[in-house]
Amino acid sequence: MCASALVSSTRRLSAVLGSALVLGPRRPIIDLSYSSHFMDYGGSAIPPTMRKLVVRALSPRFGDAVHVDTCPVPTPGDAELLVRNRFVGINASDINYSAGRYDPSRKPPFDAGFEGIGEVVGLGLSASARFAVGDAVAYFGEGAFAEYTVVPAEKTVCVPSVKPEFLTLLLSGATAYIALRRLGDLAAGQTVLVTAAAGGTGQFAVQFAKKAGCHVVGTCSSDEKAGFLKTIGCDRPINYKKEDLGSVLRREYPAGIDLVYESVGGDVFDVAINSLATHGRLIVIGFISGYQSDLGIAPVRSAALSAKLLVKSASIRGFFLPHFLADYREAMETMLRMCSSGQLVCEVDHGDLAPGGRFVGLESVFRAVDYMYAGKNIGKVVVEVAPAVNSKL
């Protein structure tokens, strides 16, 4: 029965019974003719309220900008899914978002978080053509830092299971895969430098460059990270806390670097530009060294940049994932196959060695962001929002 028919029928019944039946305040109505099939009330015990992280003030200091709010659990629309988030991913860009840098016209409050993975616990009628309650799905979009998120069905990806390893592919893996494929012009025998190579996206850039037959150099900040990089195929890890990056590149790679996958900015960007080979390319996927500043950008000293590019016929290319969404589905399908078959390492850092321990619960997102910006993580930083639930449906 539709909402209007239900109200009309109730009013007729009220006229018959007189004052014995009084209509209450109007509220959104779930179509009960199919809700038992499309809302997993018994299996997941959907509560009336939930918690989510909301940007209340614009600031590059995540803890100052974001607060935990309690609100009703939303009901999915016709073409939407209600996802119970099991894991959410932490990204360097979370701070840019909370600072209002992606869309200056948008004013607080707005929801935080970009990527999540979990189970479908509710869905609209048309969404049921492709999905069912209990399906494991991953997505990237606004509002992931929440216990439940409503996501357009067309923007979700079915995954084999709710494993955090699959979550690493959504932004970090896809950025490396698409950037290198579309902008990298990789060829066997080339030398590739990956900065922040042991991080969430760096780990994938190392592996994809290696699979293309390249010699891979990766920067990192500890011997533990250097050891990890060797396990995923990095030919020359450089712990910049012990070795000078510029000196190593000049001494060991005098012909220069063919491709740089750059996410640090500042001094590292300067060194990378000076180290480019003839026809060298540098892909900018970020500049994390400046994100926590008020400007959001770390100063560079690449004087006469145009001359440096000219004399080497070199180039700088920017990559922002939302501009390459036409490539996204193919990238995800390929990476999911590789991950499932063991051809791709998807390293997850749950924060077991972080102050305060493992990142569990929505509030630990704040610790996880600080942990990543302290440069402690190996792989993708992931927060476990909720434990597994065995559905009764």
QUIVENBEL-V966256 format. One record per pair of residues at least 12 apart in sequence whose ideal C-beta (glycine too) atoms are under 8 Angstrom apart, sorted by the first residue. I is the first residue (numbers start at 1). J is the second residue. If there is no record, write none. Layout:
BEGIN
I;J, I;J
END
This chain:
BEGIN
1;31, 1;32, 1;33, 2;31, 3;29, 3;31, 6;29, 7;23, 10;23, 11;23, 28;75, 30;75, 31;125, 34;125, 37;128, 37;133, 38;122, 38;123, 38;124, 38;125, 38;128, 38;133, 39;82, 39;121, 39;122, 39;133, 40;120, 40;121, 40;122, 40;133, 40;134, 40;391, 40;393, 42;391, 42;392, 42;393, 43;121, 43;133, 43;134, 43;389, 43;390, 43;391, 43;392, 43;393, 44;84, 44;119, 44;121, 44;389, 44;391, 45;389, 46;73, 46;82, 46;84, 46;121, 46;122, 46;148, 47;73, 48;72, 48;73, 49;70, 49;71, 49;72, 49;73, 50;70, 50;71, 50;72, 50;73, 50;146, 50;147, 50;148, 51;68, 51;69, 51;70, 51;71, 51;146, 51;147, 51;362, 52;68, 52;69, 52;71, 52;111, 52;112, 52;143, 52;145, 52;146, 52;147, 52;362, 53;66, 53;67, 53;68, 53;69, 53;111, 53;112, 53;113, 53;145, 53;146, 53;362, 53;365, 54;66, 54;67, 54;68, 54;69, 54;108, 54;109, 54;110, 54;111, 54;112, 55;97, 55;98, 55;108, 55;109, 55;110, 55;111, 55;112, 56;108, 56;109, 57;108, 58;98, 58;99, 58;100, 58;108, 59;98, 59;99, 60;95, 60;96, 60;98, 60;99, 60;291, 60;292, 60;293, 60;294, 60;296, 61;95, 61;292, 62;94, 62;95, 62;98, 62;366, 62;369, 62;370, 63;366, 63;369, 63;370, 65;98, 65;99, 65;108, 66;98, 66;112, 66;145, 66;365, 66;366, 68;362, 68;363, 69;109, 73;147, 73;148, 74;148, 74;150, 75;122, 75;150, 76;122, 76;123, 76;124, 76;127, 76;150, 77;124, 77;150, 78;124, 78;125, 78;126, 78;127, 79;124, 79;126, 79;127, 79;152, 79;153, 79;154, 80;123, 80;124, 80;127, 80;150, 80;151, 80;152, 80;153, 81;120, 81;122, 81;123, 81;124, 81;127, 81;131, 81;137, 81;150, 81;151, 81;152, 81;153, 81;156, 82;120, 82;121, 82;122, 82;123, 82;148, 82;149, 82;150, 83;116, 83;118, 83;119, 83;120, 83;121, 83;137, 83;139, 83;148, 83;149, 83;150, 83;151, 83;156, 84;118, 84;119, 84;121, 84;147, 84;148, 84;386, 84;389, 85;116, 85;117, 85;118, 85;144, 85;146, 85;147, 85;148, 85;149, 85;385, 85;386, 86;116, 86;117, 86;118, 86;119, 86;162, 86;384, 86;385, 86;386, 86;387, 86;388, 87;116, 87;117, 87;118, 87;162, 87;164, 87;167, 87;382, 87;383, 87;384, 87;385, 88;113, 88;115, 88;116, 88;117, 88;144, 88;145, 88;167, 88;365, 88;382, 88;383, 88;385, 89;114, 89;115, 89;116, 89;144, 89;167, 89;168, 89;170, 89;171, 89;172, 89;200, 89;380, 89;381, 89;382, 89;383, 90;200, 90;365, 90;368, 90;369, 90;372, 90;380, 90;381, 90;382, 90;383, 91;114, 91;115, 91;171, 91;172, 91;200, 92;263, 92;286, 92;288, 92;291, 92;372, 92;373, 93;114, 93;286, 93;291, 94;112, 94;113, 94;114, 94;369, 95;291, 95;292, 95;369, 95;373, 96;291, 96;296, 97;112, 97;114, 98;112, 99;296, 101;296, 110;142, 111;142, 111;143, 111;145, 111;146, 112;143, 112;144, 112;145, 113;142, 113;143, 113;144, 113;145, 113;146, 113;365, 114;140, 114;141, 114;142, 114;144, 114;171, 115;138, 115;139, 115;140, 115;144, 115;167, 115;170, 115;171, 116;138, 116;139, 116;140, 116;144, 116;146, 116;149, 116;167, 116;385, 117;136, 117;137, 117;138, 117;139, 117;159, 117;162, 117;163, 117;164, 117;166, 117;167, 117;170, 118;136, 118;137, 118;162, 118;385, 118;386, 119;134, 119;135, 119;136, 119;137, 119;162, 119;389, 119;391, 120;132, 120;133, 120;134, 120;135, 120;137, 121;133, 121;148, 123;153, 124;153, 126;153, 127;153, 130;153, 131;153, 131;156, 131;158, 133;391, 133;393, 134;391, 134;393, 135;158, 136;158, 136;159, 136;160, 136;161, 136;162, 137;151, 137;156, 137;157, 137;158, 137;159, 138;156, 138;157, 138;159, 138;166, 138;167, 138;169, 138;170, 139;151, 139;155, 139;156, 139;157, 139;170, 140;155, 140;170, 140;171, 141;155, 145;362, 145;365, 146;362, 147;362, 147;385, 147;386, 157;170, 157;329, 157;332, 157;336, 159;336, 160;336, 160;340, 162;388, 164;348, 164;350, 164;380, 164;382, 164;384, 165;339, 165;346, 165;348, 166;336, 166;339, 166;346, 167;348, 167;380, 167;382, 168;200, 168;204, 168;346, 168;347, 168;348, 168;379, 168;380, 168;382, 169;332, 169;335, 169;336, 169;339, 169;346, 170;332, 171;200, 171;201, 171;321, 172;200, 172;201, 172;203, 172;204, 172;380, 173;201, 173;204, 173;331, 173;335, 173;344, 173;346, 174;321, 174;328, 174;331, 174;332, 174;335, 175;201, 175;204, 175;285, 175;319, 175;321, 176;201, 176;202, 176;204, 176;205, 176;208, 176;261, 177;204, 177;208, 177;331, 177;334, 177;335, 178;319, 178;321, 178;324, 178;327, 178;328, 178;331, 179;205, 179;261, 179;283, 179;285, 179;319, 179;324, 180;205, 180;208, 180;209, 180;212, 180;259, 180;261, 180;283, 181;208, 181;327, 181;331, 182;319, 182;324, 182;327, 183;281, 183;283, 183;317, 183;319, 184;209, 184;259, 184;261, 184;281, 184;283, 185;259, 185;281, 186;209, 186;212, 186;214, 186;259, 187;212, 187;213, 187;214, 188;212, 188;213, 188;214, 189;213, 189;214, 189;215, 190;214, 190;215, 190;258, 190;259, 191;214, 191;215, 191;216, 191;217, 191;253, 191;255, 191;256, 191;257, 191;258, 191;259, 191;277, 192;205, 192;209, 192;214, 192;215, 192;216, 192;217, 192;257, 192;258, 192;259, 192;260, 192;261, 193;217, 193;218, 193;219, 193;249, 193;257, 193;259, 193;260, 193;261, 193;262, 193;272, 193;275, 194;206, 194;209, 194;216, 194;217, 194;218, 194;219, 194;234, 194;260, 194;261, 195;218, 195;219, 195;260, 195;261, 195;262, 195;263, 195;264, 195;268, 195;272, 196;219, 196;220, 196;263, 196;264, 196;288, 197;218, 197;219, 197;220, 197;225, 197;229, 197;234, 197;237, 198;218, 198;220, 198;225, 198;226, 198;228, 198;229, 198;377, 198;378, 198;379, 199;263, 199;377, 199;379, 199;380, 200;377, 200;379, 200;380, 200;381, 201;263, 201;285, 202;218, 202;261, 202;263, 203;232, 203;345, 203;346, 203;347, 203;379, 203;380, 204;344, 205;261, 206;218, 206;229, 206;232, 206;233, 206;234, 207;232, 207;233, 207;344, 207;345, 209;259, 209;261, 210;232, 210;233, 210;234, 210;235, 214;258, 214;259, 215;235, 215;236, 216;233, 216;234, 216;235, 216;236, 217;234, 217;235, 217;236, 217;237, 217;238, 217;249, 217;253, 217;257, 218;234, 218;236, 218;237, 218;238, 219;237, 219;238, 219;240, 219;245, 219;264, 219;268, 220;237, 220;238, 220;239, 220;240, 221;239, 221;240, 221;241, 221;375, 222;239, 222;241, 223;239, 223;242, 224;378, 225;237, 225;239, 225;378, 226;238, 226;239, 228;347, 228;378, 228;379, 231;345, 232;345, 232;347, 236;248, 236;252, 245;268, 245;271, 246;271, 246;274, 246;275, 249;271, 249;275, 250;275, 253;275, 255;277, 256;275, 256;276, 256;277, 256;278, 256;280, 256;312, 257;272, 257;275, 257;276, 257;277, 257;280, 258;277, 258;279, 258;280, 258;281, 259;280, 259;281, 259;282, 259;283, 260;272, 260;275, 260;276, 260;280, 260;281, 260;282, 260;283, 261;283, 261;285, 262;282, 262;283, 262;284, 262;285, 262;286, 262;287, 263;284, 263;285, 263;286, 263;287, 263;288, 264;286, 264;287, 264;288, 264;289, 265;286, 265;287, 265;288, 265;289, 265;290, 265;297, 265;298, 265;300, 266;287, 266;289, 266;290, 266;298, 266;299, 266;300, 267;289, 267;298, 267;300, 267;301, 268;289, 269;284, 269;287, 269;298, 269;300, 269;302, 270;300, 270;301, 270;302, 273;302, 273;305, 273;308, 273;316, 274;302, 274;308, 276;308, 276;312, 276;314, 277;312, 277;314, 278;312, 278;313, 278;314, 279;312, 279;313, 279;314, 280;312, 280;314, 280;315, 281;314, 281;315, 281;316, 281;317, 282;314, 282;315, 282;316, 282;317, 283;317, 283;318, 283;319, 284;316, 284;317, 284;318, 284;319, 285;319, 288;373, 291;373, 292;373, 346;379, 346;380, 347;378, 347;379, 347;380, 348;379, 348;380, 348;382, 349;377, 349;378, 349;379, 349;380, 349;381, 349;382, 350;382, 350;384, 351;364, 351;367, 351;368, 351;371, 351;381, 351;383, 353;376, 354;367, 354;368, 354;371, 354;376, 355;367, 355;371, 358;384, 359;371, 359;381, 359;382, 359;383, 359;384, 360;383, 360;384, 361;383, 361;384, 361;385, 362;383, 362;385, 364;383, 365;383, 368;381, 368;382, 368;383
END
